[in-house]
């Protein structure tokens, strides 16, 4: 795996993701059954369990990285996988609350090759369904039966607060032309890093793990969260629409101040100035223009830096968990490496 992270083929998804998904899904479905009829139906659609008419389908519910981290963190603390399941359900609900709201805020009409919730059911229903999932997440943790449920609930609340702050910064950047790279890293640390960090720690918290174990998993999650966002940002410009489910150059169309773009505007000399001028303008341009701008980001070093930084973050994450039991540690490392090599 090179520093620039341009593999010839994407790595296969780790087996732990499917195994943990199979462990968590029944509990997630049972939790969603607690919701009112409308929220339950819309949540089931968003989660890929039904079509827009409520007919069950064999859908794609996403990679399920966060639930897997919660289960593996319980195992890293010496507990059973089942100990981490309430935390896994909770973080998956928080993640999907954020996706439903994020799609609305960004005006995205498609996710995972299907219409988004707000575009299908309307903005009010999207807001309320997201809120319902967020409230349910806390309920699941507090009903877990763990003697450490309150500590896990506090972690989930703090994680959600950080996630929302990151989203707020992301939205606020749309109105600014002077966003710095450290500010962008801080935003990503909240928007993406917070929930991956919380996911990587919540199973261990439910298991009553020592502070050193929780701290190691927290650091691991923070680092792979930033790696995840760096790769997401690269895919948001150069990803294959057939794989990502988003239009080509999607982040450029939205004039997003993503990590590779922000790096490029601060490190590319004349190219950076040209790119900054384009970002400050109101016009987006056609496919040819967007391809030209993507070329500016790449020639200014944005793409190479983002992938190298993602690789560095993963290496730091691996170091953070060096003292954990070999089995769970190996699976956590496999997930981290999958994150930086994925194509969607």
C-alpha positions in Angstrom: 0.0 0.0 0.0 1.7 3.2 -1.1 1.6 6.6 0.5 -0.5 8.0 -2.4 -3.1 5.2 -1.9 -4.0 4.6 -5.5 -4.6 0.8 -5.6 -5.3 -0.9 -8.9 -8.3 -2.6 -7.3 -10.4 -1.8 -4.3 -9.9 -4.2 -1.4 -12.7 -6.6 -0.6 -14.9 -5.7 2.3 -13.6 -7.3 5.5 -15.6 -10.4 6.6 -16.0 -8.7 10.0 -18.4 -6.1 8.5 -20.8 -8.8 7.2 -20.5 -10.9 10.4 -21.2 -7.9 12.7 -24.0 -6.7 10.4 -25.7 -10.1 10.8 -25.2 -9.9 14.6 -26.7 -6.4 14.8 -29.4 -6.3 12.2 -32.1 -8.2 14.2 -31.6 -5.9 17.1 -31.7 -2.8 14.8 -35.0 -4.1 13.3 -36.4 -4.6 16.7 -35.5 -1.1 17.8 -37.0 0.5 14.7 -40.3 -1.4 15.5 -40.6 0.9 18.5 -41.1 3.9 16.3 -44.5 5.3 15.4 -46.0 4.0 12.2 -44.8 6.9 9.9 -41.3 7.1 11.3 -41.0 3.4 11.2 -42.0 3.1 7.6 -39.7 5.9 6.4 -36.8 4.6 8.5 -37.3 1.1 7.0 -37.1 2.7 3.5 -34.0 4.7 4.3 -32.3 1.7 5.8 -32.9 -0.2 2.6 -35.3 -2.7 4.0 -38.4 -1.7 1.9 -39.2 0.2 -1.2 -41.2 3.4 -1.3 -44.4 1.5 -1.0 -43.3 -0.4 2.1 -42.7 -3.7 0.2 -39.7 -5.6 1.7 -36.6 -5.7 -0.6 -33.1 -7.1 -0.5 -31.5 -3.7 -0.2 -28.0 -2.3 0.4 -27.9 -0.9 3.9 -24.4 0.5 3.4 -21.0 -0.8 4.7 -22.1 -0.9 8.4 -18.6 0.2 9.6 -19.9 1.9 12.7 -21.9 -1.1 14.1 -18.9 -3.3 13.4 -16.6 -1.1 15.4 -19.0 -1.1 18.3 -19.1 -4.9 18.4 -15.4 -5.3 17.9 -14.7 -2.8 20.7 -16.6 -4.9 23.1 -14.5 -7.9 22.1 -11.4 -5.8 22.4 -12.4 -5.3 26.0 -12.7 -9.0 26.6 -16.5 -9.1 26.4 -18.9 -11.0 24.1 -20.0 -9.5 20.8 -23.5 -9.3 22.2 -22.3 -6.8 24.8 -21.6 -4.3 22.1 -24.9 -4.8 20.1 -26.9 -2.0 21.9 -24.1 0.4 21.2 -23.9 -0.8 17.6 -27.6 -0.2 17.1 -27.4 3.2 18.7 -24.5 4.4 16.5 -26.1 3.1 13.4 -29.3 5.1 14.3 -27.3 8.2 15.0 -25.4 7.8 11.7 -28.7 7.4 9.7 -30.3 10.4 11.5 -27.3 12.4 10.3 -27.6 11.1 6.7 -31.3 11.9 6.5 -30.8 15.4 7.7 -27.6 15.8 5.6 -29.3 14.9 2.4 -32.0 17.5 3.1 -29.4 20.2 3.9 -27.4 19.4 0.8 -30.4 19.1 -1.5 -29.2 15.6 -2.5 -31.9 13.6 -4.3 -30.2 10.3 -4.4 -28.4 8.0 -1.9 -27.3 4.5 -2.7 -28.9 4.7 -6.1 -32.4 5.4 -4.6 -34.3 8.6 -4.0 -33.5 10.3 -0.6 -36.0 10.5 2.1 -36.7 14.2 1.8 -37.1 14.0 -2.0 -39.6 11.2 -1.6 -41.5 12.1 1.6 -40.9 15.8 2.0 -38.6 17.9 4.2 -40.8 17.8 7.3 -41.0 14.0 7.3 -37.3 13.8 6.8 -36.6 16.0 9.8 -39.0 14.2 12.1 -37.8 10.8 11.0 -34.2 11.7 11.7 -35.2 13.1 15.1 -37.0 9.9 15.9 -34.0 7.8 15.1 -31.8 10.0 17.2 -34.1 9.7 20.2 -34.4 6.0 19.7 -30.6 5.6 19.8 -30.4 6.9 23.4 -33.4 4.7 24.4 -31.6 1.6 23.1 -28.4 2.3 25.1 -30.3 3.1 28.3 -32.4 -0.1 27.9 -29.3 -2.2 27.3 -29.2 -3.7 30.8 -25.5 -2.9 31.1 -24.4 -1.5 34.4 -22.4 1.0 32.3 -25.4 2.2 30.3 -25.4 5.7 31.6 -21.7 6.1 30.7 -22.4 4.8 27.3 -25.4 7.1 26.9 -23.2 10.1 27.9 -20.7 9.1 25.3 -23.4 8.8 22.7 -24.7 12.3 23.6 -21.3 13.9 23.5 -20.6 12.1 20.2 -23.8 13.4 18.7 -23.1 17.0 19.9 -19.7 16.9 18.2 -21.2 15.5 15.0 -23.7 18.3 14.9 -21.0 20.9 15.5 -19.1 19.4 12.6 -22.1 19.6 10.3 -22.7 23.2 11.4 -19.2 24.1 10.5 -19.5 22.4 7.1 -22.6 24.4 6.3 -21.0 27.6 7.5 -18.0 27.1 5.2 -20.4 27.5 2.2 -20.6 31.2 3.0 -16.9 31.7 3.4 -14.0 32.0 0.9 -11.2 32.0 3.6 -11.5 28.5 5.1 -8.2 27.2 6.3 -6.9 23.6 6.3 -6.8 23.4 10.1 -10.5 24.6 10.2 -11.4 22.0 7.6 -9.7 19.2 9.6 -11.6 20.3 12.7 -14.8 20.2 10.8 -14.1 16.7 9.5 -13.1 15.6 13.0 -16.6 16.5 14.2 -18.6 15.6 11.1 -17.1 12.1 10.6 -14.4 11.5 13.2 -16.7 11.9 16.2 -19.1 9.2 15.3 -16.4 6.7 14.2 -14.6 7.5 17.5 -17.7 7.0 19.5 -18.5 3.8 17.6 -15.0 2.4 18.3 -15.4 3.1 22.1 -19.0 2.5 23.0 -18.8 -1.3 23.1 -15.9 -1.1 25.4 -17.7 1.4 27.6 -20.7 -1.0 27.8 -18.3 -3.7 28.8 -16.8 -1.6 31.6 -13.3 -1.6 30.0 -10.4 0.3 31.7 -9.9 3.9 30.7 -6.7 2.9 28.8 -8.6 0.5 26.6 -11.4 3.0 25.9 -8.8 5.7 25.2 -6.9 3.6 22.7 -10.1 2.7 20.9 -11.2 6.4 20.9 -7.9 7.5 19.4 -8.2 4.7 16.8 -11.7 5.9 15.8 -10.7 9.5 15.6 -7.9 8.7 13.2 -9.8 6.4 10.9 -12.7 8.9 11.0 -10.4 11.5 9.4 -9.1 8.9 7.0 -12.7 8.1 6.1 -13.5 11.7 5.4 -10.4 12.3 3.3 -11.2 9.3 1.1 -14.9 10.5 0.9 -13.7 13.9 -0.3 -11.5 12.3 -2.9 -14.4 10.2 -4.1 -16.6 13.3 -4.1 -14.5 14.7 -6.9 -13.0 11.7 -8.7 -15.3 8.8 -7.7 -17.1 6.7 -10.2 -20.8 7.6 -10.2 -21.7 4.0 -10.9 -20.0 2.9 -7.7 -20.6 5.9 -5.4 -24.2 6.6 -6.4 -23.4 10.3 -6.7 -22.9 12.5 -9.8 -19.4 12.9 -11.1 -17.6 16.0 -9.6 -20.5 16.2 -7.0 -18.5 18.2 -4.4 -17.3 20.6 -7.1 -20.9 21.2 -8.2 -21.7 22.1 -4.6 -18.6 24.3 -4.3 -17.8 22.3 -1.1 -14.7 23.4 0.9 -13.6 19.7 1.2 -10.2 18.7 2.5 -8.4 18.2 -0.9 -9.9 21.4 -2.2 -8.9 23.4 0.9 -5.4 21.9 0.7 -5.1 22.8 -2.9 -6.2 26.4 -2.4 -3.5 26.9 0.2 -0.6 25.1 -1.5 -0.8 25.5 -5.3 0.6 28.9 -6.1 -1.0 30.4 -9.3 -3.1 27.3 -9.6 -4.4 27.8 -6.1 -5.4 31.3 -6.9 -7.2 30.3 -10.0 -9.0 27.6 -8.0 -9.9 30.0 -5.2 -11.3 32.4 -7.7 -13.5 29.7 -9.2 -14.8 28.6 -5.8 -15.7 32.2 -4.9 -17.8 32.6 -8.1 -21.4 31.8 -8.5 -21.2 29.8 -11.7 -20.6 26.0 -11.6 -20.1 25.3 -15.3 -20.6 22.3 -17.4 -18.9 18.9 -17.3 -15.9 20.2 -19.2 -15.5 23.1 -16.8 -15.8 20.8 -13.8 -13.2 18.4 -15.2 -10.9 21.4 -15.7 -11.4 22.5 -12.0 -10.8 18.9 -10.8 -7.5 19.0 -12.7 -6.6 22.2 -10.9 -7.2 20.5 -7.5 -5.0 17.6 -8.6 -2.2 19.7 -10.1 -2.1 21.7 -6.9 -1.5 18.5 -4.9 -5.0 18.1 -3.3 -5.6 14.6 -4.4 -2.1 13.2 -3.6 -2.1 15.0 -0.2 -5.5 13.7 0.8 -4.6 10.1 0.1 -1.2 10.3 1.7 -2.8 11.9 4.8 -5.5 9.2 4.9 -2.7 6.6 4.9 -0.9 8.4 7.7 -4.0 8.6 9.8 -4.6 4.8 9.4 -1.0 4.2 10.5 -1.5 6.3 13.6 -4.8 4.4 14.3 -3.0 1.1 14.1 -0.3 2.3 16.5 -3.0 3.5 19.0 -4.4 -0.1 19.4 -1.1 -1.9 19.5 -1.7 -3.1 23.0 -5.2 -4.6 22.4 -5.9 -8.4 22.1 -4.6 -9.8 18.8 -7.9 -11.0 17.3 -10.0 -7.8 17.6 -7.0 -5.7 16.8 -6.4 -7.5 13.5 -10.0 -7.0 12.5 -9.9 -3.3 13.5 -6.8 -2.9 11.4 -8.4 -4.6 8.5 -11.4 -2.2 8.6 -9.0 0.8 8.8 -7.2 -0.4 5.7 -10.4 -1.1 3.9 -11.6 2.5 4.6 -8.6 4.0 2.7 -8.9 1.6 -0.3 -12.6 1.7 -0.9 -14.3 3.2 -4.0 -17.6 4.1 -2.5 
